[in-house]
Amino acid sequence: MLTKISDTCFYIKGHVNIGYATIDGKGLLIDSGLDKGAAKKIIKILKQHDLPINFCIITHGHVDHYGGAAYLQREWGVKLFASKIESAFVQNPILEPIYLWNGAMPIGELRNKFLEGEEAHINNILNEGIQTMGPFLFEVLPFPGHSYGQIGIIFDGVLYAGDSYFGRKVLDKHKVPFIVDAKATINTLEKISFISCHGAIPGHGDFEVEFQKTIVENIKCHEDIKSFLLTSLKNAKNGISMDDLQTQLFLQYELTPANIGSWLLYRTSYTAYISSLIEDGFVSVSIKDQKLFLNFEQN
């Protein structure tokens, strides 16, 4: 279903929201969905409304946002754009399973369409600032945290925010959002809270004119997780292993991953929170009894 925000800005509501803008007979997608099937649905919807498609911006290199791009490029000649680091994941999709599997060649179970999409070629790299693409004039904003080089787009007063934040129902469902950098995630959220625009649409959630309350809830979610981990470390008088603290997090938030990929995604988020606590000087990491061990640091 195509939802109209303004005369030029739209989005296709779904498990992953697909942004769309049109001006002067040209069409711009923001993200492309999970796979070829998702891309075909996008094309079908645009055809129903007699809308063009010429360009696609990939906000970040997670397969649910770039997986349909190869089909759009191959079958419809759509030109693809992304930030420099995220383009590496779109053009080398095995990189996500690799980093989830601690940098080793990933096992077959991780090489599925939910973690490794079809390779696509990025036509041009997007940098921060005001950019042009055909008749489109828009601003590119760096939104790192959920991924390394994620970007958001402001076009005609609408913020297409990627996965820089999540809708409230999504937060409630997943409890521990996927991130790779906790500090950058919170900094990005704080930056978004001060952006002046007509409204914002996240990759997962609803379009909101007054989105600031949702941003506050996202910040609170991350701060609460960090607080829980720090309190747990304070209570572990002789320290605790990385694995044991991760188990405590899973129990606290009732995380029940259905497969290895889901477990690894949660572990990456957990590691990101721990990294921020280490870098901020609250926690030290060492090796004890052949395990990574964490200790609370008295300041």
C-alpha positions in Angstrom: 0.0 0.0 0.0 1.4 3.4 -1.0 0.8 6.0 1.7 1.0 9.7 0.7 2.8 12.1 3.0 2.9 15.1 0.6 2.7 15.8 -3.1 6.2 14.5 -3.6 6.8 12.1 -0.7 5.3 8.7 0.0 6.1 5.4 1.6 5.1 1.8 1.1 4.2 0.4 4.5 5.4 -3.1 5.3 7.7 -5.1 7.5 10.3 -2.8 6.1 9.1 0.6 5.1 10.1 1.7 1.6 10.4 5.4 1.0 9.4 6.9 -2.3 9.7 10.4 -3.8 8.8 11.8 -7.2 9.4 15.0 -9.0 9.5 16.1 -12.7 8.6 12.7 -13.9 11.3 10.8 -12.0 11.1 8.4 -9.1 13.4 7.8 -6.1 13.2 4.8 -3.8 14.7 4.8 -0.3 15.6 1.2 0.3 14.5 -1.8 -1.7 13.1 -4.5 0.6 14.3 -8.0 1.5 14.5 -9.7 -1.9 13.3 -10.0 -5.5 9.8 -10.7 -4.3 9.7 -7.5 -2.3 11.1 -5.6 -5.2 8.4 -7.0 -7.5 5.7 -5.8 -5.1 7.3 -2.3 -5.1 7.2 -2.2 -8.9 3.6 -3.5 -8.9 2.5 -0.8 -6.5 4.2 2.0 -8.4 2.7 0.7 -11.7 -0.8 0.8 -10.2 -0.3 4.5 -9.5 1.5 5.2 -12.8 4.6 6.3 -10.9 8.2 6.2 -12.2 11.3 4.6 -10.7 14.8 5.7 -11.7 16.9 5.8 -8.5 17.3 4.0 -5.2 19.2 5.1 -2.1 20.2 2.3 0.2 20.2 3.6 3.8 22.4 0.8 5.0 23.7 -2.6 4.0 21.3 -4.9 5.9 19.6 -7.3 3.6 16.0 -6.3 4.5 16.9 -2.9 3.1 19.1 -3.8 0.0 18.0 -7.3 -0.9 15.7 -6.2 -3.7 18.2 -3.8 -5.2 19.8 -6.3 -7.6 16.5 -7.1 -9.2 15.6 -3.4 -9.6 18.9 -2.7 -11.1 19.0 -5.6 -13.5 15.4 -5.6 -14.7 14.5 -1.9 -14.4 17.8 -0.1 -14.8 17.5 1.6 -11.5 20.7 3.4 -10.4 21.8 2.6 -6.8 23.4 4.9 -4.3 24.8 4.3 -0.8 27.4 5.5 1.7 30.9 4.3 1.1 31.1 1.7 3.9 27.5 0.4 3.4 28.2 -0.1 -0.3 30.8 -2.7 0.7 28.0 -4.8 2.2 25.6 -4.4 -0.7 28.4 -5.4 -3.2 29.8 -8.1 -1.0 26.8 -9.6 0.9 28.8 -12.3 2.6 30.3 -9.7 4.8 27.4 -9.7 7.3 27.5 -13.5 7.9 31.3 -13.1 8.2 31.2 -10.5 11.0 28.4 -12.3 12.8 30.6 -15.4 12.8 33.5 -13.7 14.4 35.2 -12.9 11.2 35.6 -16.6 10.1 34.0 -18.1 7.0 30.4 -18.4 8.0 28.6 -21.7 8.4 25.9 -22.6 5.8 23.1 -21.9 8.2 24.1 -18.2 8.2 24.1 -17.9 4.4 20.4 -17.4 4.0 18.3 -14.6 2.4 17.7 -12.9 5.8 21.5 -12.3 6.3 23.0 -12.4 2.9 21.2 -10.8 0.0 21.9 -10.8 -3.8 24.9 -8.8 -4.7 24.2 -5.4 -6.4 26.5 -2.7 -7.9 26.4 0.7 -6.3 26.6 3.3 -9.0 27.6 6.2 -6.9 28.7 6.9 -3.3 26.7 9.4 -1.2 28.5 11.7 1.1 27.2 13.9 3.9 25.5 17.1 2.9 23.3 18.5 0.2 23.2 16.2 -2.9 21.5 16.1 -6.3 20.3 13.1 -8.2 18.5 14.0 -11.4 15.8 16.5 -10.4 16.1 15.6 -6.7 17.8 17.9 -4.2 18.1 16.3 -0.8 20.3 16.2 2.3 22.3 13.2 3.4 22.8 12.8 7.1 25.2 10.3 8.7 23.2 8.0 11.2 25.8 5.5 12.4 25.0 3.1 15.3 22.6 0.5 13.9 25.1 -0.1 11.2 28.6 1.4 10.5 27.8 4.0 7.8 24.0 4.2 7.8 22.5 7.4 6.3 19.2 9.2 6.5 17.7 11.4 3.8 15.7 14.6 4.1 13.7 15.4 1.0 11.0 18.1 0.7 10.9 18.3 4.5 10.4 14.6 5.2 13.1 12.5 7.0 13.6 9.0 5.8 15.4 7.7 8.8 16.4 4.1 7.9 16.9 2.1 11.1 18.3 4.9 13.1 15.3 4.5 15.4 12.4 2.1 15.7 8.7 2.5 16.2 7.3 1.8 19.6 5.7 -1.5 18.8 8.9 -2.7 17.2 10.9 -1.8 20.3 8.4 -3.7 22.5 8.6 -6.7 20.2 12.4 -7.0 19.9 13.3 -5.5 23.3 17.1 -5.4 22.5 17.5 -3.6 19.1 20.2 -4.5 16.7 23.2 -2.1 16.9 26.9 -2.2 16.3 27.9 0.9 18.2 26.0 1.9 21.3 27.5 5.4 21.7 27.0 6.2 18.0 23.4 5.0 18.2 22.5 7.3 21.1 24.4 10.2 19.6 22.4 9.7 16.3 19.1 9.6 18.2 20.0 12.8 20.0 20.8 14.4 16.7 17.5 13.3 15.2 15.6 14.7 18.1 16.7 18.2 17.1 16.0 17.9 13.3 13.4 20.3 12.1 11.2 18.6 9.4 7.6 17.9 8.6 7.8 14.4 9.9 9.9 11.2 9.9 9.5 7.6 8.8 11.7 4.9 10.2 12.5 1.6 8.5 10.3 -0.2 10.9 7.4 1.7 12.4 4.9 4.5 11.5 5.3 7.9 10.0 5.0 10.5 12.6 4.8 14.3 12.4 5.8 14.5 16.1 8.4 11.8 16.2 10.4 13.2 19.1 8.6 11.1 21.8 9.5 8.0 19.8 13.1 9.1 19.8 13.0 9.6 23.5 11.7 6.0 24.0 14.5 4.7 21.8 17.1 6.5 23.8 15.6 5.2 27.0 15.6 1.6 25.7 19.4 1.8 25.0 20.2 3.6 28.3 18.1 1.0 30.3 20.1 -1.9 28.7 23.4 -0.2 29.5 22.2 0.4 33.1 21.2 -3.2 33.5 24.6 -4.4 32.3 26.4 -2.0 34.5 24.4 -2.9 37.6 25.0 -6.6 36.9 28.7 -5.9 36.7 28.7 -3.9 40.0 27.0 -6.9 41.7 29.6 -9.3 40.4 32.2 -8.7 43.0 34.8 -10.9 41.4 33.9 -10.1 37.9 31.9 -12.1 35.4 32.6 -13.7 32.0 31.3 -12.2 28.8 29.2 -15.3 28.2 27.7 -15.4 31.6 26.7 -11.7 31.5 25.2 -12.2 28.1 23.1 -15.1 29.5 21.9 -12.7 32.3 20.9 -10.2 29.6 18.9 -12.8 27.7 17.1 -13.9 30.8 16.4 -10.3 31.9 14.8 -9.4 28.6 13.3 -12.8 27.9 15.2 -13.2 24.6 14.5 -16.5 23.0 16.2 -16.5 19.6 14.7 -19.0 17.2 17.9 -19.7 15.3 21.7 -19.2 15.4 21.5 -16.1 13.2 19.0 -14.4 15.6 21.3 -15.4 18.6 24.3 -13.8 16.9 22.4 -10.6 16.1 21.6 -10.3 19.8 25.2 -11.1 20.7 26.4 -8.3 18.4 24.1 -5.8 20.2 25.2 -7.0 23.6 28.9 -6.7 22.6 28.2 -3.1 21.3 26.8 -2.1 24.8 29.8 -3.7 26.5 32.2 -1.9 24.2 30.7 1.4 25.1 31.0 0.6 28.8 34.7 -0.4 28.3 35.5 2.7 26.2 33.8 5.0 28.8 36.0 3.5 31.6 33.3 1.8 33.6 34.4 -1.7 32.7 37.7 -3.5 32.1 38.2 -6.6 30.1 40.8 -9.3 30.6 41.4 -13.0 30.1 40.7 -15.3 33.0 40.5 -19.1 33.0 40.7 -19.0 29.2 37.6 -16.7 29.0 37.0 -13.1 28.3 36.2 -11.6 31.7 34.6 -8.3 32.7 35.1 -6.3 35.9 33.4 -3.1 37.1 35.9 -0.3 37.5 35.4 2.0 40.5 35.8 5.6 39.4 
